[in-house]
Amino acid sequence: MQGAARARSRQMVEAIRVELERRDWRAGSERVGFKACDDALTKTGEWDRPKCEQNARAYARDRSVIGVIGTYNSGCAEAMLPILNRAPGGPVPLVSPGNTLVCLTKKSPSCEAGAPARYYPTGRRNYARVVPTDADQGAGLASFARRRKLDRVFVLQAQADATSAGQARTFTRAARELGIEIFGEASWDPKARSYRRLMEKVKAAKPDAVLLAGLTEQNGGRLIQEKAAIVGTNDRVALLAPDGFAQQSTITAAGPASRGMFVTTPGRSPEALPESGQGFVDDLKERVGDRPLELYAPYAGQAAAVLLDAIARSRNERGRVSQALSKIRIRDGIVGNFAFDGSGDTTLRAITVSRASREFRPVTEIDPRPSLVAEARR
């Protein structure tokens, strides 16, 4: 709720409230309340692991907390899940509208030892997400690069960040499977004052495109500006990035240097949602006014709907709500028809590619083939 992600997060919170109001603040016969919490630090504007853990302990202690809609950042979910999983009264369910890290649900060589089992110490899963994973996103972005004939890509990732590393890895594996050459790999220091030396290295490789795996909050504005100044503008050397950059604050921070960059978001854009979701989008737009609607916002509403459905089936028992998540089947939901696989991942696989101008505008939707997603995760 602070820093570069603040505007996006505020819209996600409003989306949750819209869904609660549409249901008259009820989950079946149960009356429910909602409290928006922050996991970021004022000093950095980024999520903070100790604060995520502190929040999780507070949720676990408070027996009135029947479920959590979140988190936005995958690293925060990693910190919270083991605590919520061991909560008194049974695991506290966590339904995320934003997590994309593969390791939260499935094994991958890029995961830390013991993941994902380490996040569920009781052996019971209490997690679901309504957006596709980084494997889907990496496969989708690589497929888009192939369509654009971007055959030589330089991959950059934020230092010491598991999510960034995962995004870089999934794109790289999918890209190589499609015959795209990775002409270099390097990391950037989010605290650096200048990226001139890094961008000179990128320029020397003469790539067709540069991939940024990370977040806008990790000094993304400065990074994009120096890429444009040294490597070339985005119409000369394409700039690609996953969802951590797919927010209006990227355009604000980078200014004209962001024009023409391509970003992906897991899921469909608000304009492409089915008819069943358009009424929700209209209600949400009334709440946010003239601001561009953040692409994640409707998914926050959908996450709220999933949790409310699970509570309605289980009344107010934490453990039973968690068990109900895996059995949820959504028909004519905000984002369409879907269910969850045995790991807690959505069966919807759409990836949206948007291009920056004054705001991010969707240009295409990609449904990457399952074999390419599997290769990205491998």
C-alpha positions in Angstrom: 0.0 0.0 0.0 3.1 2.3 -0.3 5.7 3.1 -3.0 5.3 2.5 -6.7 2.6 -0.3 -6.2 0.4 2.0 -4.1 -2.1 3.0 -6.9 -2.4 -0.6 -8.1 -2.9 -1.9 -4.6 -5.6 0.7 -3.8 -7.6 -0.3 -6.8 -7.3 -4.0 -5.8 -8.6 -3.0 -2.3 -11.5 -1.2 -3.9 -12.3 -4.2 -6.1 -12.5 -6.4 -3.0 -15.0 -3.9 -1.4 -17.0 -3.8 -4.6 -17.5 -7.6 -4.5 -18.4 -7.5 -0.8 -21.0 -4.8 -1.5 -22.4 -6.8 -4.4 -22.9 -9.7 -2.0 -24.3 -7.5 0.8 -21.3 -8.3 3.0 -22.3 -12.0 3.2 -20.8 -15.4 2.5 -23.9 -17.5 2.4 -25.6 -17.0 5.7 -22.4 -15.6 7.3 -21.9 -11.9 7.8 -18.3 -10.9 7.0 -16.1 -7.8 7.5 -13.0 -6.7 5.7 -9.8 -5.0 6.8 -7.1 -3.8 4.4 -3.6 -4.3 5.7 -0.2 -3.2 4.5 3.0 -5.3 4.1 5.3 -2.5 2.9 7.7 -0.2 4.7 7.5 3.6 4.4 11.3 3.8 4.0 11.5 1.5 1.0 8.0 1.5 -0.5 8.4 -2.3 -0.9 7.0 -5.4 0.8 9.0 -6.5 3.8 9.5 -10.1 5.0 9.4 -9.4 8.7 6.3 -7.3 8.3 4.6 -10.1 6.2 5.5 -12.6 9.0 4.2 -10.2 11.6 0.9 -9.8 9.7 0.5 -13.5 9.3 1.0 -14.1 13.1 -1.7 -11.5 13.8 -4.1 -13.1 11.4 -3.4 -16.6 12.9 -4.0 -15.4 16.5 -7.3 -13.6 15.7 -9.9 -16.3 15.5 -12.3 -13.9 13.7 -10.0 -13.9 10.7 -11.5 -16.6 8.4 -9.4 -15.9 5.3 -6.9 -13.7 3.6 -7.2 -12.2 0.1 -3.6 -11.7 -1.0 -0.8 -11.4 -1.1 0.3 -9.1 -4.0 4.0 -10.1 -4.0 4.9 -13.8 -4.1 7.8 -13.4 -1.6 5.4 -12.1 1.0 3.2 -15.2 0.4 6.3 -17.4 0.9 6.8 -15.7 4.3 3.1 -15.9 5.4 2.0 -19.4 4.3 3.8 -21.5 6.8 2.5 -19.4 9.6 -1.1 -19.4 8.4 -0.8 -23.1 7.7 -0.2 -23.8 11.4 -2.8 -21.4 12.7 -5.0 -22.4 15.7 -8.3 -23.8 14.5 -6.9 -25.0 11.2 -5.0 -23.5 8.3 -6.1 -19.9 7.4 -6.9 -19.9 3.6 -5.0 -17.5 1.4 -6.4 -16.6 -2.0 -4.1 -14.5 -4.2 -5.0 -12.2 -7.0 -1.3 -11.4 -7.8 1.2 -14.2 -6.9 2.9 -15.7 -9.9 5.9 -17.6 -8.4 5.7 -21.2 -9.6 7.2 -22.6 -6.4 4.3 -21.6 -4.2 2.3 -24.6 -5.7 4.6 -26.8 -7.9 8.2 -28.1 -7.9 10.8 -26.5 -10.2 14.6 -26.5 -10.3 14.5 -22.8 -9.5 12.7 -23.4 -6.2 14.4 -23.3 -2.8 14.9 -26.7 -1.2 11.7 -28.3 0.0 9.3 -26.0 -1.9 6.4 -26.1 -2.2 6.0 -28.6 0.7 7.8 -26.3 3.1 5.0 -23.8 2.9 2.5 -26.3 4.1 4.0 -27.9 7.3 0.7 -29.5 8.3 0.5 -31.3 5.0 -2.8 -29.5 4.2 -3.0 -27.0 1.4 -4.6 -23.6 2.3 -3.7 -21.7 -0.9 -5.2 -20.8 -4.3 -4.5 -18.2 -6.9 -6.8 -16.8 -9.6 -3.9 -15.7 -11.9 -1.6 -17.9 -14.0 2.0 -18.5 -12.9 5.4 -17.2 -14.1 5.7 -20.3 -16.2 2.6 -19.4 -18.1 3.8 -15.8 -18.3 7.3 -16.7 -19.4 5.9 -19.0 -22.1 3.5 -16.3 -23.2 6.1 -13.5 -23.4 8.5 -15.8 -25.3 5.7 -16.7 -27.7 5.1 -13.0 -28.3 8.8 -12.3 -28.9 8.8 -15.1 -31.4 5.8 -13.6 -33.2 7.6 -10.2 -33.3 10.8 -11.9 -34.7 12.8 -10.8 -31.7 15.4 -13.5 -32.1 18.2 -12.1 -29.8 17.3 -11.2 -26.3 19.4 -9.9 -23.4 17.9 -10.9 -20.0 18.2 -8.6 -17.0 16.9 -9.5 -13.5 16.9 -7.7 -10.1 19.6 -8.8 -7.7 18.8 -11.2 -4.8 15.1 -11.5 -5.7 13.6 -14.9 -6.0 10.6 -13.7 -8.0 12.8 -11.9 -10.5 15.1 -14.9 -10.9 12.1 -17.1 -11.5 10.7 -14.8 -14.2 14.1 -14.7 -15.9 14.4 -18.4 -15.8 10.9 -19.2 -17.1 11.3 -16.8 -20.0 14.8 -18.0 -20.9 13.7 -21.7 -21.0 10.7 -21.0 -23.1 12.6 -18.7 -25.4 15.3 -21.2 -26.1 12.7 -23.8 -26.8 11.3 -21.5 -29.5 14.7 -20.9 -31.0 15.3 -17.5 -29.5 18.9 -16.8 -28.6 19.8 -15.4 -25.2 22.6 -13.0 -26.0 23.5 -12.2 -22.4 22.3 -12.3 -18.8 23.0 -9.9 -16.0 21.4 -8.4 -12.9 20.8 -4.9 -11.7 21.2 -3.4 -8.2 17.9 -1.7 -7.3 19.9 0.7 -5.1 22.3 1.8 -7.8 22.3 5.5 -8.9 23.4 4.7 -12.5 23.1 1.8 -14.9 25.4 3.2 -17.6 28.0 0.4 -17.3 25.3 -2.3 -17.3 23.6 -0.8 -20.3 26.9 -0.4 -22.2 27.3 -4.2 -21.7 23.8 -4.8 -23.1 24.4 -2.5 -26.0 27.6 -4.4 -26.9 25.6 -7.6 -27.3 23.5 -6.0 -30.0 20.2 -7.7 -29.0 16.8 -7.3 -30.7 15.2 -7.0 -27.3 15.9 -6.6 -23.6 13.9 -8.4 -20.9 13.5 -6.8 -17.5 12.6 -9.4 -14.8 11.6 -7.6 -11.7 9.5 -4.8 -10.3 9.0 -1.1 -11.0 9.7 -0.6 -7.2 13.3 -1.9 -7.8 14.4 1.4 -9.4 12.6 0.4 -12.6 12.1 4.0 -13.8 15.8 4.8 -13.8 16.6 1.4 -15.5 14.2 2.1 -18.3 15.5 5.6 -18.9 19.1 4.5 -19.2 18.1 1.6 -21.4 16.5 4.0 -23.8 19.4 6.5 -23.6 22.2 4.0 -24.1 20.9 0.8 -25.8 18.2 2.5 -27.8 14.6 3.6 -27.7 12.0 0.8 -27.6 11.1 1.1 -31.3 14.7 0.3 -32.1 15.5 -2.3 -29.4 12.3 -3.7 -27.9 11.8 -3.7 -24.2 9.9 -6.6 -22.6 8.8 -7.1 -19.0 6.5 -9.3 -17.0 3.7 -8.1 -14.7 5.9 -6.3 -12.1 6.3 -3.5 -14.6 2.7 -3.6 -15.8 1.4 -0.7 -13.8 0.8 3.0 -14.3 3.6 3.9 -11.9 6.1 2.5 -14.5 5.1 5.1 -17.0 5.1 7.8 -14.4 8.6 6.9 -13.2 10.2 6.3 -16.6 8.4 9.0 -18.5 8.8 9.0 -22.3 11.5 6.3 -22.1 8.7 3.8 -21.4 6.8 4.5 -24.6 6.5 1.4 -26.7 7.6 -1.1 -24.1 5.7 -4.4 -23.9 4.5 -5.9 -20.6 2.6 -9.0 -19.8 0.0 -9.6 -17.1 -1.3 -13.0 -16.2 -4.9 -13.1 -17.1 -7.2 -11.0 -19.3 -7.4 -7.2 -19.5 -10.5 -5.6 -18.1 -11.7 -4.9 -21.6 -11.4 -8.5 -22.6 -13.2 -10.0 -19.6 -16.4 -11.9 -20.4 -19.9 -10.3 -20.3 -20.2 -11.8 -16.7 -17.4 -9.5 -15.6 -18.3 -6.3 -17.4 -20.8 -5.2 -14.8 -18.1 -5.6 -12.1 -15.7 -3.6 -14.2 -18.2 -0.8 -14.6 -18.9 -0.6 -10.9 -15.1 -0.5 -10.2 -14.5 2.2 -12.7 -17.1 4.4 -10.9 -15.0 4.0 -7.7 -11.6 4.8 -9.3 -12.7 7.7 -11.4 -10.7 8.9 -14.4 -7.6 6.8 -13.5 -6.7 4.0 -15.9 -8.0 0.7 -14.5 -5.1 -1.5 -13.2 -5.1 -4.9 -14.9 -4.9 -6.8 -11.6 -7.9 -5.0 -10.0 -10.7 -7.3 -11.3 -8.7 -10.3 -10.2 -8.7 -9.0 -6.7 -12.5 -9.0 -6.9 -12.4 -12.5 -8.2 -10.2 -13.7 -5.4 -12.7 -12.2 -2.9 -15.5 -14.0 -4.7 -13.6 -17.3 -4.4 -13.0 -16.9 -0.7 -16.6 -15.9 -0.1 -17.8 -19.0 -1.9 -15.5 -21.2 0.2 -16.7 -19.6 3.4 -20.4 -20.1 2.3 -19.7 -23.8 1.9 -17.9 -24.1 5.3 -19.4 -21.5 7.5 -16.8 -20.1 9.9 -14.3 -23.0 10.3 -10.8 -22.1 9.0 -9.7 -25.6 8.1 -13.0 -26.4 6.3 -12.7 -23.2 4.3 -9.2 -24.2 3.2 -10.4 -27.6 2.1 -13.3 -26.1 0.2 -11.0 -24.0 -2.0 -9.9 -27.0 -4.1 -13.5 -27.9 -4.8 -14.6 -24.4 -6.0 -15.9 -24.2 -9.6 -16.6 -20.7 -10.9 -19.2 -20.3 -13.6 -19.8 -16.9 -15.1 -17.3 -15.3 -12.7 -15.7 -11.9 -13.0 -12.9 -13.4 -15.1 -14.9 -16.2 -16.6 -15.3 -20.0 -16.0 -12.5 -21.8 -14.1 -11.5 -24.2 -11.4 -8.4 -25.0 -9.4 -6.0 -27.9 -10.0 -4.8 -30.1 -7.2 -2.0 -27.6 -6.4 -4.2 -24.5 -6.1 -3.5 -23.1 -9.6 -6.3 -21.7 -11.8 -7.2 -23.5 -15.0 -7.4 -20.2 -16.8 -4.1 -19.7 -18.7 -4.6 -16.4 -20.7 -1.7 -14.0 -20.8 -2.2 -10.4 -21.9 0.4 -8.3 -23.7 0.1 -4.5 -23.4 2.1 -1.7 -24.8 2.9 1.6 -23.0 1.8 5.0 -24.3 0.1 7.3 -21.8 -1.1 4.1 -20.2 -0.7 0.4 -20.9 -3.0 -0.6 -23.6 -3.6 -4.3 -24.4 -2.4 -5.4 -27.9 -3.0 -9.2 -27.8 -3.9 -12.1 -25.7 -1.8 -15.3 -25.7 -2.7 -18.8 -24.5 0.7 -20.5 -24.5 0.7 -24.2 -25.3 0.9 -26.5 -22.3 4.2 -28.1 -23.5 5.9 -24.7 -23.6 4.6 -23.9 -20.1 6.0 -27.2 -18.9 9.4 -26.4 -20.4 9.4 -22.9 -18.8 8.7 -24.5 -15.4 11.3 -27.3 -15.9 
